[in-house]
């Protein structure tokens, strides 16, 4: 099986293929047929461009990413004959440019400090090999002896500093190690082999919580060679590339409220993000990982987005601008927008934020369609007592999944979530489907931890002495 991107000329019917070597490398349990050559650039409807030989096989590292205390030598090799291996230690992609090529590998590399090696094989007349990245973090002080009965995540920005603020539209490049408890001892230690390692892009998340010393992180896991998503299955969770490491510096210091309500939601048949408690080390110095890099207990949480393992609705493509395709899917929320994200104003609901697809990914026709659809719902809801939109002839129950709205209402009222209705309220709409309320999100100020609470009879915020 060969993965390819096909270019087709509709008038001639001819097609070319360009192989994505990195994508092939990510697919497991597949076999490749005979490969005679690769087309570097697709030329649909025209004679084939220069045919190049397949890229060299992946580089073999004598050690894979790990945490270490004793210095060691790292060897690189290529199974493909007549290749040159070039590597970098400054996080850049290795190149074979004649003017300024990356360092050529000739002898073992001494690893005596925290180091990331990015390597690539080159061969005359062939496409460049895939970028292979391995990271080695040196530990000092009490870190090698640290143990936990929870999984441990170690994050390093490799000397590029702290992750950017919540207002940033960019992410800091980082590398992540996931360690799981030993099946025999039940303890996790950092001198064992990590279960998973990956490149990632990180930034701080949260609005009022974004400036806390113990900050939360928005995480995208990336492929070795670029900043494209790499789907991972960390700590037994479902495969995806977007995650949140949630911390508390105020309010729910036990980190129990979100997992508790999410579990109730799943038990009544409504999807809610899965979570896992972990301990976190975060190294921003790029030197050694020390006791000062311990950040404490976090909750690893699935980010709400379209995915068969998360919100399982139809993916809306930018060119799908007519019905029925334009009717879904959409995920949106009543909450503060992400940096640079457009919003929509809906009567009765205020300013809503596009989640997936993001507002910059949607076409103008799609943004207009979902905004108009929600305004039609508002018209129906406000036409008492019939609940009908006279212009469309539809009842409000033709627009919304009423049962989901009831379930979502009671999940928030039950735990006295004072943020409900003004922040962190998600909604989604599948193609040709109704608007669903949920998934549930953000309960750190619920269950009586805030001095305010919700009066279940009128939905308003009351102070403790309001009666």
C-alpha positions as CSV (number, residue, x, y, z in Angstrom):
1,X,0.0,0.0,0.0
2,X,1.4,3.4,-1.0
3,X,0.0,6.7,0.3
4,X,0.0,9.4,-2.3
5,X,-1.5,12.8,-3.2
6,X,-3.0,12.6,-6.7
7,X,-3.3,15.5,-9.1
8,X,-5.9,15.0,-11.8
9,X,-6.5,17.0,-15.0
10,X,-10.2,16.7,-15.7
11,X,-9.9,17.4,-19.4
12,X,-7.2,14.8,-20.2
13,X,-7.9,12.4,-17.4
14,X,-4.2,12.0,-16.7
15,X,-2.8,11.9,-13.2
16,X,0.5,11.9,-11.4
17,X,1.3,10.9,-7.8
18,X,3.6,12.4,-5.2
19,X,4.6,10.3,-2.3
20,X,4.5,11.6,1.2
21,X,7.4,9.7,2.7
22,X,6.8,10.9,6.3
23,X,3.2,9.9,6.1
24,X,4.1,6.5,5.0
25,X,6.5,6.2,7.9
26,X,3.6,7.0,10.4
27,X,1.3,4.2,9.1
28,X,1.8,1.0,10.9
29,X,1.2,-2.6,9.7
30,X,1.3,-1.8,6.0
31,X,3.4,-3.2,3.2
32,X,4.7,-1.4,0.2
33,X,4.7,-2.8,-3.4
34,X,7.5,-2.3,-5.9
35,X,8.5,1.4,-6.2
36,X,10.2,2.4,-9.4
37,X,10.5,6.1,-8.7
38,X,9.0,9.1,-7.1
39,X,7.7,12.2,-8.8
40,X,9.0,15.2,-6.9
41,X,6.3,17.6,-8.2
42,X,2.9,16.5,-9.6
43,X,2.2,17.6,-13.2
44,X,-1.4,16.7,-14.0
45,X,-2.2,16.8,-17.8
46,X,1.4,17.2,-18.7
47,X,4.4,14.9,-19.2
48,X,5.9,13.6,-16.0
49,X,8.4,15.7,-14.3
50,X,11.8,14.4,-13.3
51,X,11.5,10.9,-11.7
52,X,13.7,10.5,-8.6
53,X,14.7,7.4,-6.7
54,X,12.9,6.7,-3.4
55,X,14.3,8.5,-0.4
56,X,16.7,6.7,1.9
57,X,15.3,4.5,4.6
58,X,14.9,6.0,8.1
59,X,18.1,6.7,10.0
60,X,18.8,4.3,12.9
61,X,19.8,5.8,16.2
62,X,21.8,3.7,18.7
63,X,19.6,5.1,21.4
64,X,16.1,6.6,21.3
65,X,14.8,9.6,23.3
66,X,15.4,9.2,27.0
67,X,16.4,10.8,30.3
68,X,19.9,10.2,31.4
69,X,22.5,10.9,34.1
70,X,25.7,9.4,32.6
71,X,27.2,10.8,29.4
72,X,27.2,8.5,26.4
73,X,28.0,8.4,22.7
74,X,25.3,8.3,20.1
75,X,25.7,6.5,16.8
76,X,23.7,7.1,13.6
77,X,23.5,4.8,10.6
78,X,21.4,4.4,7.4
79,X,20.3,1.0,6.0
80,X,20.5,2.6,2.5
81,X,23.9,2.4,0.8
82,X,25.7,5.5,-0.5
83,X,23.9,8.0,1.8
84,X,25.2,11.0,3.7
85,X,23.7,11.6,7.1
86,X,23.5,15.2,8.3
87,X,22.3,16.4,11.6
88,X,21.6,19.5,13.8
89,X,21.6,20.2,17.5
90,X,19.8,23.6,17.3
91,X,16.3,22.2,16.5
92,X,16.5,23.1,12.8
93,X,15.8,20.7,10.0
94,X,19.1,19.2,8.5
95,X,19.9,20.3,5.0
96,X,22.3,19.3,2.2
97,X,22.6,22.7,0.6
98,X,26.0,23.1,-1.1
99,X,26.5,26.6,0.3
100,X,25.8,25.9,4.0
101,X,25.0,22.2,4.7
102,X,24.3,20.8,8.1
103,X,27.0,18.9,9.9
104,X,27.8,15.6,8.3
105,X,27.8,12.6,10.6
106,X,31.2,10.8,10.7
107,X,31.9,9.8,14.3
108,X,29.7,9.0,17.3
109,X,28.2,12.1,19.0
110,X,29.0,12.8,22.6
111,X,25.8,13.5,24.6
112,X,26.9,15.2,27.8
113,X,24.0,17.6,28.3
114,X,20.4,18.0,27.3
115,X,20.5,17.7,23.5
116,X,18.1,17.2,20.6
117,X,19.5,15.5,17.5
118,X,17.6,16.0,14.2
119,X,19.1,13.9,11.4
120,X,18.3,13.2,7.8
121,X,19.8,11.0,5.1
122,X,20.7,12.2,1.6
123,X,21.5,10.3,-1.6
124,X,22.4,11.5,-5.0
125,X,19.5,11.3,-7.5
126,X,17.0,10.5,-4.7
127,X,14.5,12.5,-2.7
128,X,15.7,13.6,0.7
129,X,15.1,11.2,3.6
130,X,12.6,11.8,6.4
131,X,13.7,13.9,9.3
132,X,14.3,11.8,12.4
133,X,14.3,13.5,15.8
134,X,15.4,12.1,19.1
135,X,15.9,14.1,22.4
136,X,18.0,13.3,25.4
137,X,17.5,15.2,28.7
138,X,20.1,15.1,31.4
139,X,18.8,14.9,35.0
140,X,20.4,16.1,38.2
141,X,19.7,16.6,41.9
142,X,16.9,14.3,43.1
143,X,15.1,13.9,39.8
144,X,16.6,10.4,39.0
145,X,15.3,9.1,42.3
146,X,11.8,10.7,41.9
147,X,8.9,8.2,41.7
148,X,5.2,8.3,41.6
149,X,2.1,6.0,41.4
150,X,0.8,8.3,38.6
151,X,2.1,8.6,35.1
152,X,4.8,11.3,34.6
153,X,5.0,13.8,31.7
154,X,8.3,15.6,31.1
155,X,8.2,18.7,28.8
156,X,11.3,20.6,27.6
157,X,11.4,23.6,25.4
158,X,15.1,22.9,24.9
159,X,16.4,26.3,26.0
160,X,13.9,28.4,24.1
161,X,12.2,29.7,27.2
162,X,8.7,29.6,28.7
163,X,5.7,28.8,26.6
164,X,4.0,31.9,25.1
165,X,1.1,33.6,26.8
166,X,-2.6,32.9,26.2
167,X,-2.8,35.8,23.8
168,X,-0.2,34.4,21.5
169,X,-1.2,33.0,18.0
170,X,2.0,30.9,17.9
171,X,3.2,27.9,19.8
172,X,6.6,27.1,21.4
173,X,8.4,24.1,20.0
174,X,8.8,21.5,22.8
175,X,9.5,17.8,23.3
176,X,7.4,15.5,25.5
177,X,8.2,12.3,27.4
178,X,5.3,10.1,28.7
179,X,6.2,7.6,31.4
180,X,3.8,5.0,32.8
181,X,3.8,3.1,36.1
182,X,5.7,-0.2,36.0
183,X,3.3,-3.1,35.8
184,X,5.1,-5.0,38.6
185,X,6.0,-2.2,41.1
186,X,3.2,0.2,40.3
187,X,5.7,3.1,40.4
188,X,6.9,5.4,37.7
189,X,10.5,6.5,37.6
190,X,12.3,8.7,35.1
191,X,15.3,6.3,34.6
192,X,12.9,3.8,32.9
193,X,12.2,3.9,29.1
194,X,9.4,6.3,28.2
195,X,6.3,4.8,26.7
196,X,6.0,7.6,24.2
197,X,8.0,10.6,23.1
198,X,7.0,13.3,20.6
199,X,7.6,16.8,19.3
200,X,4.9,19.3,20.2
201,X,3.8,22.9,20.1
202,X,2.7,24.4,23.4
203,X,1.3,27.6,24.7
204,X,-0.4,28.7,27.9
205,X,-4.1,28.5,28.1
206,X,-6.9,30.1,30.2
207,X,-8.2,33.6,30.6
208,X,-8.2,34.5,34.3
209,X,-5.9,31.5,34.9
210,X,-3.4,32.3,32.1
211,X,-1.0,34.2,34.4
212,X,-0.8,31.7,37.2
213,X,2.6,30.5,38.2
214,X,1.3,27.0,37.8
215,X,-0.2,27.5,34.3
216,X,-2.2,25.2,32.1
217,X,-1.0,24.3,28.6
218,X,-2.6,23.8,25.2
219,X,-0.7,21.1,23.3
220,X,-0.5,20.0,19.7
221,X,1.6,16.9,19.1
222,X,3.7,17.3,15.9
223,X,5.5,15.0,13.4
224,X,9.3,14.8,13.4
225,X,9.8,16.8,10.3
226,X,7.3,19.6,10.5
227,X,4.5,21.2,12.5
228,X,1.8,18.9,11.1
229,X,-0.4,17.0,13.6
230,X,0.9,13.7,14.8
231,X,-1.9,11.6,16.4
232,X,-0.8,9.9,19.6
233,X,-2.4,7.6,22.2
234,X,-0.9,8.8,25.4
235,X,-1.4,6.7,28.6
236,X,-4.1,4.5,27.0
237,X,-6.3,7.4,25.8
238,X,-7.9,7.6,22.3
239,X,-5.6,8.6,19.4
240,X,-5.5,12.4,18.7
241,X,-3.1,15.3,18.4
242,X,-4.7,18.1,20.5
243,X,-4.6,18.0,24.3
244,X,-4.8,20.1,27.4
245,X,-2.7,19.9,30.6
246,X,-4.9,21.4,33.1
247,X,-3.6,23.0,36.3
248,X,-5.2,24.8,39.2
249,X,-3.6,27.5,41.3
250,X,-6.9,28.7,42.7
251,X,-10.3,27.1,43.1
252,X,-10.4,23.4,42.4
253,X,-6.9,22.5,43.8
254,X,-7.9,18.8,44.0
255,X,-8.5,18.7,40.2
256,X,-11.6,16.5,40.9
257,X,-14.5,18.6,39.7
258,X,-14.0,18.3,35.9
259,X,-13.3,14.5,35.9
260,X,-16.3,14.0,38.2
261,X,-18.8,15.8,36.0
262,X,-17.3,14.4,32.8
263,X,-17.7,10.9,34.1
264,X,-21.4,11.6,35.0
265,X,-21.9,12.9,31.5
266,X,-20.5,9.8,29.9
267,X,-22.6,7.6,32.2
268,X,-25.8,9.2,30.9
269,X,-24.6,8.7,27.3
270,X,-23.3,12.1,26.5
271,X,-19.7,12.4,25.3
272,X,-17.3,14.3,27.6
273,X,-13.5,14.6,27.4
274,X,-11.6,11.8,29.0
275,X,-9.0,12.7,31.6
276,X,-5.9,11.2,33.2
277,X,-4.1,12.5,36.4
278,X,-0.3,12.9,35.8
279,X,2.7,14.6,37.4
280,X,4.6,17.1,35.3
281,X,8.2,18.3,35.0
282,X,8.6,21.4,32.8
283,X,12.1,22.3,31.7
284,X,12.4,25.7,30.0
285,X,16.2,26.2,30.6
286,X,17.5,23.6,28.2
287,X,20.2,22.7,30.8
288,X,19.6,19.8,33.1
289,X,16.2,18.8,34.5
290,X,16.3,19.6,38.2
291,X,14.0,19.6,41.2
292,X,13.0,23.2,40.3
293,X,11.4,21.9,37.1
294,X,8.7,19.9,39.0
295,X,5.3,21.5,38.4
296,X,3.1,19.1,40.3
297,X,-0.1,17.2,39.6
298,X,-2.0,18.0,36.4
299,X,-5.0,16.6,34.6
300,X,-4.4,15.5,31.0
301,X,-7.6,16.3,29.1
302,X,-8.9,15.7,25.6
303,X,-9.5,18.9,23.8
304,X,-13.1,19.3,22.4
305,X,-12.9,18.9,18.6
306,X,-14.3,16.8,15.7
307,X,-13.0,13.3,15.8
308,X,-14.5,9.8,15.7
309,X,-13.2,9.4,19.3
310,X,-14.4,12.8,20.4
311,X,-17.3,14.8,18.9
312,X,-18.1,12.4,16.1
313,X,-19.7,14.6,13.4
314,X,-19.1,15.2,9.7
315,X,-16.1,17.3,8.8
316,X,-17.0,20.5,6.9
317,X,-14.7,21.4,4.1
318,X,-14.1,25.0,3.0
319,X,-15.6,24.5,-0.4
320,X,-18.8,22.9,0.8
321,X,-21.0,26.1,0.5
322,X,-24.4,24.7,-0.4
323,X,-27.0,22.5,1.2
324,X,-26.9,19.8,2.5
325,X,-23.1,20.0,3.0
326,X,-23.1,23.5,4.4
327,X,-25.4,22.4,7.3
328,X,-22.6,20.7,9.2
329,X,-20.6,20.0,11.0
330,X,-19.9,22.9,13.3
331,X,-18.6,23.1,16.9
332,X,-18.9,26.5,18.6
333,X,-19.0,27.9,22.1
334,X,-20.1,30.8,24.3
335,X,-16.7,31.7,25.6
336,X,-13.8,34.0,25.0
337,X,-12.3,33.5,21.5
338,X,-8.8,32.1,20.9
339,X,-6.3,34.7,19.8
340,X,-7.1,36.0,16.3
341,X,-10.3,34.0,15.9
342,X,-13.4,35.6,14.4
343,X,-16.7,35.5,16.3
344,X,-20.4,35.6,15.4
345,X,-23.1,37.6,17.1
346,X,-26.4,35.7,17.6
347,X,-29.6,37.2,19.1
348,X,-30.2,35.8,22.5
349,X,-26.8,34.1,22.7
350,X,-24.5,37.0,22.4
351,X,-21.0,36.6,20.9
352,X,-20.2,33.0,20.0
353,X,-16.8,31.6,19.1
354,X,-16.1,29.1,16.3
355,X,-14.2,26.0,17.6
356,X,-14.0,23.4,14.9
357,X,-13.6,24.4,12.1
358,X,-12.1,27.6,13.5
359,X,-13.5,30.9,12.1
360,X,-10.4,31.4,9.9
361,X,-11.0,27.9,8.3
362,X,-14.7,28.5,7.5
363,X,-15.7,30.2,4.3
364,X,-17.8,33.4,4.5
365,X,-20.8,31.5,3.2
366,X,-20.4,28.9,6.0
367,X,-20.1,31.6,8.7
368,X,-23.2,33.3,7.3
369,X,-25.2,30.1,7.2
370,X,-24.6,29.0,10.8
371,X,-25.2,32.6,12.1
372,X,-28.4,32.8,10.2
373,X,-29.5,29.3,11.4
374,X,-28.9,30.3,15.0
375,X,-30.8,33.5,14.6
376,X,-33.7,31.6,13.2
377,X,-33.7,29.4,16.3
378,X,-33.8,32.6,18.5
379,X,-36.8,33.8,16.6
380,X,-38.6,30.5,17.2
381,X,-37.7,30.5,20.9
382,X,-39.0,34.0,21.4
383,X,-42.3,33.5,19.6
384,X,-44.5,32.6,22.6
385,X,-46.5,30.5,23.1
386,X,-46.1,28.6,19.9
387,X,-42.3,28.4,19.6
388,X,-42.6,28.6,15.9
389,X,-40.5,30.6,13.4
390,X,-43.2,32.0,11.1
391,X,-40.7,32.7,8.3
392,X,-39.3,29.1,8.1
393,X,-42.4,27.3,9.5
394,X,-40.1,25.4,11.9
395,X,-40.6,24.8,15.7
396,X,-37.7,25.4,18.0
397,X,-37.5,21.6,18.5
398,X,-36.8,21.3,14.8
399,X,-33.6,23.3,15.4
400,X,-32.3,21.8,18.7
401,X,-31.9,18.4,20.2
402,X,-34.1,19.1,23.2
403,X,-33.0,16.1,25.3
404,X,-29.3,17.2,25.1
405,X,-30.3,20.7,26.2
406,X,-32.2,19.3,29.2
407,X,-29.3,17.0,30.1
408,X,-26.7,19.8,29.9
409,X,-28.9,22.1,31.9
410,X,-29.2,19.6,34.8
411,X,-25.6,18.6,34.7
412,X,-24.7,22.3,35.4
413,X,-27.5,23.0,37.9
414,X,-26.8,19.8,39.8
415,X,-23.2,20.9,40.6
416,X,-24.0,24.6,40.9
417,X,-21.6,25.6,38.1
418,X,-21.4,29.4,38.4
419,X,-19.7,29.7,35.0
420,X,-22.5,28.0,33.2
421,X,-24.4,30.1,30.6
422,X,-21.7,32.8,30.4
423,X,-18.5,30.9,29.7
424,X,-17.3,27.5,28.5
425,X,-20.7,26.5,27.0
426,X,-20.1,24.3,23.9
427,X,-22.6,23.3,21.2
428,X,-22.3,21.3,18.0
429,X,-24.3,20.6,14.9
430,X,-23.9,17.6,12.6
431,X,-24.7,17.7,8.8
432,X,-28.5,17.8,8.5
433,X,-28.7,17.4,12.2
434,X,-30.0,19.4,15.1
435,X,-28.0,21.7,17.5
436,X,-26.7,19.7,20.4
437,X,-25.9,21.3,23.7
438,X,-22.5,20.1,25.0
439,X,-20.0,18.6,25.6
440,X,-19.8,19.7,29.2
441,X,-16.7,21.7,30.1
442,X,-15.1,23.7,32.9
443,X,-16.4,22.9,36.4
444,X,-13.5,24.3,38.5
445,X,-15.8,26.7,40.3
446,X,-18.7,24.2,40.8
447,X,-19.8,22.2,43.8
448,X,-19.8,25.1,46.2
449,X,-16.1,26.1,45.9
450,X,-17.1,29.6,44.7
451,X,-18.9,32.1,47.1
452,X,-21.6,32.3,44.5
453,X,-24.0,29.6,43.5
454,X,-26.8,29.1,41.0
455,X,-30.4,29.4,42.1
456,X,-32.0,26.4,40.4
457,X,-35.4,28.1,40.3
458,X,-34.3,31.1,38.2
459,X,-30.8,30.3,36.9
460,X,-29.4,33.4,38.5
461,X,-26.2,33.8,40.6
462,X,-26.9,34.3,44.3
463,X,-24.6,35.3,47.1
464,X,-24.5,33.1,50.2
465,X,-26.6,35.4,52.2
466,X,-29.2,35.9,49.5
467,X,-31.5,33.2,50.9
